């Protein structure tokens, strides 16, 4: 005993440390600092100052320097550069012309334009911020209910966590030592299904209340066709990333670099100012540093958990429960739903997976399948109060729309997410088909 806690049992120390960290997080301490400080104190208590300092000094670097993590800055840069090059506006414009005639057509167009941008972004908050500037003014101009306008942008922005390239899927792969390429492929179809369910919910709601979400017509076929060249770079990047990973021709990092090169060349051809390119690099660097810092801090706590034996004890307890595995899985997902009300998605996964993942695998569930399910849960947490990060982003960009209205606007899409999760639980093939074809 070094710190005088008074407990020699590692498991007890682990429980105390876990509780202390949750208290710090609820008090407003950032996850990276709460995890690192508690992890260091726990290691000191169990091992002493010398070994603890050695672990804290080497583990974050050894883990975060993994080659697979180098894909993150590539994916992030693609999204920021696509926005600064004006590709986002053209994507929304094309979706508006092709889908505006549907009931709630502008909202439907926003969903699919957001899904398209998510395929080159990988960051949900960035996606929500971009479309708050692009889509909300257009919807309000045509008389859309402002709750609906804000809700669809906040909710559709979450698609960036699932549709590849996804930063959270990469982080999941690093934590559980799973194939990044297989996870990115697995997220593609569930992302499309999520977008389709969102669109279906919007259409049904707009048919019931047409005055709140009017359709937009009057576009000729010529105007629609002429809108397609502007979105070619985005579809080209998606094709490059998906095809190269699926065929095995390139690693995810190499595919991300190819995608970034394509967007960079297209931005230069469009005459994008150097100041905008510099801004994209700076924003990419800031977001990358934030994510890597979070990983560094949490990895210290994860190593402490390993010494405490808490993950193994939790696994044994879960496996011994007298309930069917699917019932236990639903309870785990409900736990994520509650936890996500108070934590951001990345921090939540980093802190829980070292404990939860071994239990899930022991129950017989597939690692890739669980990864997509838990990331989908992270999507839900991005729009649930009181944290609901995407809702705060939309309110930050559009302060004229009260935060309460944003949260009310996402209610319909919360129902859509529940439907989607139910479909993924009932039909796991939606998730596993592409990774299995890749292995075949």
LUMNUDREN-916716 format. One line per 2 residues: number of its first residue (from 1); for each residue x negated, y, z negated of C-alpha. Coordinates in nm, 2 decimals, always signed. Layout:
NUM = X/Y/Z ~ ...
This chain:
1 = +0.00/+0.00/+0.00 ~ -0.15/+0.33/+0.11
3 = +0.12/+0.60/+0.10 ~ +0.28/+0.48/-0.22
5 = +0.62/+0.39/-0.07 ~ +0.63/+0.10/-0.31
7 = +0.73/-0.18/-0.07 ~ +0.48/-0.45/+0.04
9 = +0.72/-0.64/+0.27 ~ +0.67/-0.52/+0.63
11 = +1.03/-0.58/+0.72 ~ +1.15/-0.35/+0.44
13 = +0.90/-0.08/+0.55 ~ +1.03/-0.12/+0.90
15 = +1.39/-0.06/+0.79 ~ +1.29/+0.24/+0.59
17 = +1.09/+0.39/+0.87 ~ +1.38/+0.33/+1.12
19 = +1.62/+0.51/+0.89 ~ +1.38/+0.79/+0.83
21 = +1.33/+0.84/+1.20 ~ +1.71/+0.85/+1.27
23 = +1.74/+1.11/+0.99 ~ +1.47/+1.33/+1.14
25 = +1.64/+1.31/+1.49 ~ +1.98/+1.40/+1.35
27 = +1.82/+1.70/+1.17 ~ +1.70/+1.82/+1.51
29 = +1.34/+1.70/+1.52 ~ +1.24/+1.61/+1.88
31 = +1.23/+1.24/+1.94 ~ +0.86/+1.25/+2.05
33 = +0.75/+1.40/+1.72 ~ +0.99/+1.20/+1.50
35 = +0.88/+0.87/+1.65 ~ +0.51/+0.95/+1.65
37 = +0.50/+1.07/+1.29 ~ +0.71/+0.79/+1.15
39 = +0.52/+0.53/+1.35 ~ +0.19/+0.67/+1.23
41 = +0.30/+0.67/+0.86 ~ +0.44/+0.32/+0.90
43 = +0.11/+0.19/+1.05 ~ -0.08/+0.35/+0.77
45 = +0.14/+0.18/+0.51 ~ +0.10/-0.16/+0.67
47 = -0.26/-0.15/+0.79 ~ -0.44/+0.14/+0.64
49 = -0.59/+0.46/+0.78 ~ -0.86/+0.31/+0.99
51 = -0.66/+0.05/+1.19 ~ -0.37/+0.29/+1.22
53 = -0.58/+0.57/+1.36 ~ -0.73/+0.33/+1.61
55 = -0.39/+0.22/+1.73 ~ -0.25/+0.57/+1.75
57 = -0.56/+0.68/+1.94 ~ -0.56/+0.40/+2.20
59 = -0.21/+0.26/+2.25 ~ -0.04/+0.56/+2.41
61 = -0.32/+0.60/+2.67 ~ -0.35/+0.23/+2.75
63 = +0.02/+0.19/+2.80 ~ +0.11/+0.52/+2.97
65 = -0.19/+0.49/+3.22 ~ -0.02/+0.19/+3.37
67 = -0.01/+0.21/+3.75 ~ +0.36/+0.17/+3.77
69 = +0.42/+0.50/+3.58 ~ +0.25/+0.69/+3.86
71 = +0.57/+0.66/+4.06 ~ +0.74/+0.91/+3.83
73 = +0.58/+1.23/+3.94 ~ +0.63/+1.13/+4.30
75 = +1.00/+1.08/+4.26 ~ +1.04/+1.40/+4.06
77 = +0.85/+1.60/+4.32 ~ +1.07/+1.47/+4.60
79 = +1.38/+1.60/+4.43 ~ +1.25/+1.95/+4.34
81 = +1.10/+2.00/+4.68 ~ +1.41/+1.89/+4.86
83 = +1.60/+2.15/+4.66 ~ +1.36/+2.43/+4.73
85 = +1.35/+2.34/+5.10 ~ +1.73/+2.40/+5.12
87 = +1.81/+2.03/+5.19 ~ +2.06/+2.02/+4.90
89 = +2.28/+2.30/+5.05 ~ +2.28/+2.12/+5.39
91 = +2.37/+1.79/+5.23 ~ +2.67/+1.94/+5.05
93 = +2.77/+2.13/+5.37 ~ +2.77/+1.81/+5.57
95 = +2.97/+1.62/+5.30 ~ +3.22/+1.91/+5.29
97 = +3.28/+1.90/+5.66 ~ +3.32/+1.52/+5.68
99 = +3.52/+1.46/+5.36 ~ +3.69/+1.79/+5.28
101 = +4.02/+1.67/+5.44 ~ +4.07/+1.41/+5.16
103 = +4.28/+1.49/+4.85 ~ +4.03/+1.66/+4.63
105 = +3.80/+1.66/+4.93 ~ +3.55/+1.92/+4.79
107 = +3.51/+1.72/+4.47 ~ +3.47/+1.39/+4.67
109 = +3.22/+1.57/+4.89 ~ +3.03/+1.68/+4.57
111 = +3.02/+1.32/+4.45 ~ +2.87/+1.18/+4.77
113 = +2.64/+1.48/+4.82 ~ +2.52/+1.43/+4.47
115 = +2.46/+1.06/+4.53 ~ +2.26/+1.15/+4.84
117 = +2.05/+1.39/+4.65 ~ +2.01/+1.14/+4.37
119 = +1.85/+0.91/+4.62 ~ +1.56/+1.16/+4.65
121 = +1.57/+1.31/+4.30 ~ +1.56/+1.06/+4.01
123 = +1.64/+1.32/+3.75 ~ +2.01/+1.37/+3.64
125 = +1.97/+1.70/+3.47 ~ +1.80/+1.85/+3.78
127 = +2.07/+1.71/+4.00 ~ +2.35/+1.86/+3.78
129 = +2.16/+2.20/+3.78 ~ +2.13/+2.20/+4.16
131 = +2.49/+2.12/+4.23 ~ +2.61/+2.37/+3.97
133 = +2.47/+2.63/+4.19 ~ +2.58/+2.48/+4.52
135 = +2.91/+2.30/+4.47 ~ +3.09/+2.48/+4.18
137 = +3.12/+2.82/+4.36 ~ +3.26/+2.65/+4.67
139 = +3.52/+2.46/+4.47 ~ +3.63/+2.76/+4.27
141 = +3.66/+2.96/+4.59 ~ +3.92/+2.72/+4.72
143 = +4.12/+2.73/+4.40 ~ +3.99/+2.42/+4.22
145 = +4.06/+2.38/+3.85 ~ +3.73/+2.50/+3.69
147 = +3.74/+2.21/+3.44 ~ +3.75/+1.97/+3.73
149 = +3.47/+2.15/+3.92 ~ +3.24/+2.15/+3.62
151 = +3.33/+1.79/+3.52 ~ +3.26/+1.65/+3.87
153 = +2.92/+1.81/+3.88 ~ +2.82/+1.70/+3.53
155 = +2.94/+1.35/+3.59 ~ +2.82/+1.30/+3.94
157 = +2.47/+1.42/+3.83 ~ +2.44/+1.11/+3.62
159 = +2.42/+0.90/+3.94 ~ +2.05/+1.00/+3.96
161 = +1.98/+0.77/+3.66 ~ +2.10/+0.47/+3.86
163 = +2.05/+0.53/+4.23 ~ +1.68/+0.48/+4.32
165 = +1.44/+0.64/+4.28 ~ +1.53/+0.66/+3.91
167 = +1.29/+0.77/+3.64 ~ +1.49/+0.59/+3.37
169 = +1.47/+0.26/+3.56 ~ +1.09/+0.30/+3.59
171 = +1.07/+0.36/+3.21 ~ +1.28/+0.05/+3.14
173 = +1.06/-0.15/+3.36 ~ +0.75/-0.03/+3.18
175 = +0.89/-0.11/+2.83 ~ +1.01/-0.46/+2.91
177 = +0.73/-0.54/+3.16 ~ +0.97/-0.60/+3.45
179 = +0.92/-0.54/+3.82 ~ +0.98/-0.17/+3.91
181 = +1.06/-0.26/+4.27 ~ +1.33/-0.52/+4.18
183 = +1.49/-0.28/+3.93 ~ +1.50/+0.00/+4.18
185 = +1.66/-0.23/+4.44 ~ +1.91/-0.35/+4.18
187 = +2.03/+0.00/+4.10 ~ +2.13/+0.08/+4.46
189 = +2.46/-0.11/+4.49 ~ +2.58/-0.02/+4.14
191 = +2.51/+0.34/+4.21 ~ +2.72/+0.33/+4.53
193 = +3.00/+0.15/+4.34 ~ +2.99/+0.42/+4.07
195 = +3.01/+0.70/+4.33 ~ +3.30/+0.51/+4.50
197 = +3.49/+0.48/+4.17 ~ +3.44/+0.85/+4.10
199 = +3.57/+0.93/+4.44 ~ +3.87/+0.71/+4.39
201 = +3.96/+0.86/+4.06 ~ +3.94/+1.21/+4.21
203 = +4.16/+1.12/+4.50 ~ +4.43/+0.97/+4.27
205 = +4.42/+1.27/+4.04 ~ +4.43/+1.51/+4.34
207 = +4.73/+1.33/+4.48 ~ +4.91/+1.38/+4.15
209 = +4.81/+1.74/+4.11 ~ +4.73/+1.87/+4.46
211 = +4.74/+2.24/+4.35 ~ +4.44/+2.18/+4.12
213 = +4.22/+2.02/+4.38 ~ +4.33/+2.12/+4.73
215 = +4.19/+1.96/+5.05 ~ +3.98/+2.16/+5.30
217 = +4.05/+2.12/+5.67 ~ +3.98/+2.29/+6.00
219 = +3.64/+2.16/+6.08 ~ +3.60/+2.03/+6.43
221 = +3.41/+1.72/+6.53 ~ +3.15/+1.93/+6.69
223 = +3.08/+2.11/+6.36 ~ +3.06/+1.78/+6.18
225 = +2.82/+1.63/+6.42 ~ +2.60/+1.95/+6.41
227 = +2.58/+1.91/+6.03 ~ +2.40/+1.58/+6.05
229 = +2.05/+1.68/+6.16 ~ +2.01/+1.89/+5.85
231 = +2.04/+1.59/+5.62 ~ +1.81/+1.36/+5.83
233 = +1.51/+1.41/+5.60 ~ +1.71/+1.28/+5.30
235 = +1.83/+0.97/+5.48 ~ +1.48/+0.92/+5.62
237 = +1.33/+0.93/+5.27 ~ +1.59/+0.69/+5.14
239 = +1.52/+0.45/+5.43 ~ +1.14/+0.47/+5.37
241 = +1.16/+0.40/+5.00 ~ +1.42/+0.12/+5.01
243 = +1.28/-0.05/+5.32 ~ +0.91/-0.04/+5.21
245 = +1.00/-0.18/+4.86 ~ +1.24/-0.44/+4.99
247 = +1.00/-0.57/+5.25 ~ +0.71/-0.57/+5.01
249 = +0.51/-0.35/+5.26 ~ +0.45/-0.09/+4.98
251 = +0.46/-0.07/+4.61 ~ +0.71/+0.17/+4.45
253 = +0.43/+0.42/+4.39 ~ +0.32/+0.40/+4.75
255 = +0.68/+0.43/+4.87 ~ +0.73/+0.74/+4.65
257 = +0.41/+0.89/+4.79 ~ +0.54/+0.83/+5.15
259 = +0.87/+0.98/+5.06 ~ +0.70/+1.29/+4.91
261 = +0.49/+1.32/+5.22 ~ +0.79/+1.32/+5.44
263 = +0.98/+1.58/+5.24 ~ +0.67/+1.79/+5.22
265 = +0.62/+1.79/+5.60 ~ +0.99/+1.86/+5.66
267 = +0.97/+2.15/+5.41 ~ +0.67/+2.30/+5.61
269 = +0.86/+2.25/+5.94 ~ +1.16/+2.44/+5.79
271 = +0.93/+2.73/+5.70 ~ +0.96/+2.68/+5.32
273 = +0.76/+2.95/+5.15 ~ +0.44/+2.85/+4.97
275 = +0.58/+3.00/+4.65 ~ +0.87/+2.76/+4.67
277 = +0.63/+2.46/+4.71 ~ +0.42/+2.59/+4.42
279 = +0.74/+2.62/+4.22 ~ +0.83/+2.26/+4.30
281 = +0.49/+2.14/+4.19 ~ +0.51/+2.33/+3.86
283 = +0.86/+2.21/+3.78 ~ +0.75/+1.85/+3.87
285 = +0.45/+1.88/+3.64 ~ +0.66/+2.02/+3.35
287 = +0.92/+1.74/+3.37 ~ +0.65/+1.47/+3.41
289 = +0.46/+1.59/+3.11 ~ +0.78/+1.59/+2.91
291 = +0.86/+1.23/+3.00 ~ +0.50/+1.11/+2.94
293 = +0.48/+1.29/+2.60 ~ +0.81/+1.11/+2.50
295 = +0.66/+0.78/+2.61 ~ +0.34/+0.85/+2.41
297 = +0.52/+0.93/+2.09 ~ +0.76/+0.64/+2.11
299 = +0.49/+0.38/+2.20 ~ +0.33/+0.46/+1.86
301 = +0.66/+0.38/+1.69 ~ +0.71/+0.07/+1.90
303 = +0.37/-0.07/+1.80 ~ +0.46/-0.01/+1.44
305 = +0.79/-0.21/+1.49 ~ +0.58/-0.50/+1.62
307 = +0.38/-0.51/+1.30 ~ +0.69/-0.48/+1.09
309 = +0.86/-0.79/+1.24 ~ +1.19/-0.60/+1.28
311 = +1.25/-0.69/+1.65 ~ +1.20/-1.06/+1.57
313 = +1.43/-1.05/+1.27 ~ +1.70/-0.87/+1.47
315 = +1.67/-1.12/+1.75 ~ +1.72/-1.41/+1.51
317 = +2.02/-1.24/+1.35 ~ +2.19/-1.17/+1.69
319 = +2.13/-1.52/+1.82 ~ +2.28/-1.68/+1.51
321 = +2.60/-1.48/+1.53 ~ +2.90/-1.71/+1.58
323 = +3.04/-1.52/+1.88 ~ +3.02/-1.57/+2.26
325 = +2.72/-1.39/+2.41 ~ +2.94/-1.16/+2.62
327 = +3.12/-1.04/+2.30 ~ +2.79/-0.96/+2.15
329 = +2.68/-0.78/+2.46 ~ +2.99/-0.56/+2.45
331 = +2.92/-0.48/+2.09 ~ +2.56/-0.38/+2.18
333 = +2.69/-0.16/+2.46 ~ +2.94/+0.01/+2.22
335 = +2.64/+0.07/+1.99 ~ +2.46/+0.24/+2.28
337 = +2.78/+0.45/+2.34 ~ +2.77/+0.58/+1.98
339 = +2.40/+0.63/+1.97 ~ +2.41/+0.82/+2.29
341 = +2.63/+1.08/+2.13 ~ +2.33/+1.20/+1.93
343 = +2.02/+1.12/+2.15 ~ +1.91/+1.18/+2.50
345 = +1.91/+0.88/+2.74 ~ +1.53/+0.83/+2.77
347 = +1.47/+0.86/+2.40 ~ +1.75/+0.62/+2.32
349 = +1.62/+0.35/+2.55 ~ +1.26/+0.39/+2.44
351 = +1.36/+0.35/+2.07 ~ +1.61/+0.07/+2.10
353 = +1.48/-0.16/+2.37 ~ +1.18/-0.30/+2.17
355 = +1.44/-0.42/+1.92 ~ +1.74/-0.50/+2.14
357 = +1.58/-0.64/+2.45 ~ +1.43/-0.96/+2.29
359 = +1.77/-1.04/+2.15 ~ +1.95/-0.99/+2.48
361 = +1.70/-1.22/+2.66 ~ +1.74/-1.48/+2.38
363 = +2.12/-1.47/+2.44 ~ +2.05/-1.58/+2.80
365 = +2.11/-1.26/+2.99 ~ +1.91/-1.16/+3.29
367 = +1.65/-0.88/+3.24 ~ +1.73/-0.70/+3.56
369 = +2.11/-0.72/+3.50 ~ +2.07/-0.59/+3.15
371 = +1.85/-0.31/+3.27 ~ +2.11/-0.18/+3.51
373 = +2.39/-0.21/+3.25 ~ +2.20/-0.03/+2.98
375 = +2.10/+0.25/+3.22 ~ +2.46/+0.28/+3.32
377 = +2.54/+0.33/+2.95 ~ +2.27/+0.60/+2.95
379 = +2.47/+0.77/+3.23 ~ +2.78/+0.77/+3.01
381 = +2.58/+0.92/+2.72 ~ +2.48/+1.21/+2.95
383 = +2.84/+1.34/+2.95 ~ +2.96/+1.24/+2.60
385 = +2.98/+1.50/+2.32 ~ +2.81/+1.63/+2.11
387 = +2.48/+1.59/+2.30 ~ +2.61/+1.54/+2.66
389 = +2.30/+1.68/+2.82 ~ +2.44/+1.72/+3.17
391 = +2.74/+1.92/+3.03 ~ +2.50/+2.16/+2.86
393 = +2.30/+2.19/+3.19 ~ +2.62/+2.28/+3.38
395 = +2.72/+2.53/+3.11 ~ +2.37/+2.68/+3.12
397 = +2.38/+2.74/+3.49 ~ +2.75/+2.85/+3.48
399 = +2.80/+3.03/+3.15 ~ +3.13/+3.16/+3.27
401 = +3.27/+2.80/+3.23 ~ +3.29/+2.74/+2.85
403 = +3.11/+2.42/+2.72 ~ +3.45/+2.30/+2.59
405 = +3.59/+2.31/+2.94 ~ +3.30/+2.12/+3.08
407 = +3.35/+1.84/+2.82 ~ +3.72/+1.83/+2.90
409 = +3.64/+1.81/+3.27 ~ +3.43/+1.49/+3.23
411 = +3.71/+1.30/+3.06 ~ +3.84/+1.16/+3.38
413 = +3.50/+1.04/+3.48 ~ +3.44/+0.88/+3.15
415 = +3.73/+0.65/+3.24 ~ +3.57/+0.59/+3.57
417 = +3.25/+0.49/+3.40 ~ +3.43/+0.24/+3.18
419 = +3.59/+0.09/+3.49 ~ +3.25/+0.06/+3.66
421 = +3.08/-0.10/+3.36 ~ +3.37/-0.35/+3.34
423 = +3.31/-0.43/+3.71 ~ +2.94/-0.48/+3.65
425 = +3.01/-0.71/+3.35 ~ +3.26/-0.91/+3.54
427 = +3.07/-0.93/+3.87 ~ +2.69/-0.94/+3.80
429 = +2.63/-1.02/+4.16 ~ +2.67/-0.65/+4.24
431 = +2.34/-0.60/+4.05 ~ +2.15/-0.91/+4.13
433 = +2.21/-0.96/+4.50 ~ +1.94/-0.73/+4.63
435 = +1.66/-0.84/+4.39 ~ +1.74/-1.20/+4.47
437 = +1.72/-1.14/+4.84 ~ +1.39/-0.96/+4.78
439 = +1.25/-1.27/+4.60 ~ +1.39/-1.50/+4.87
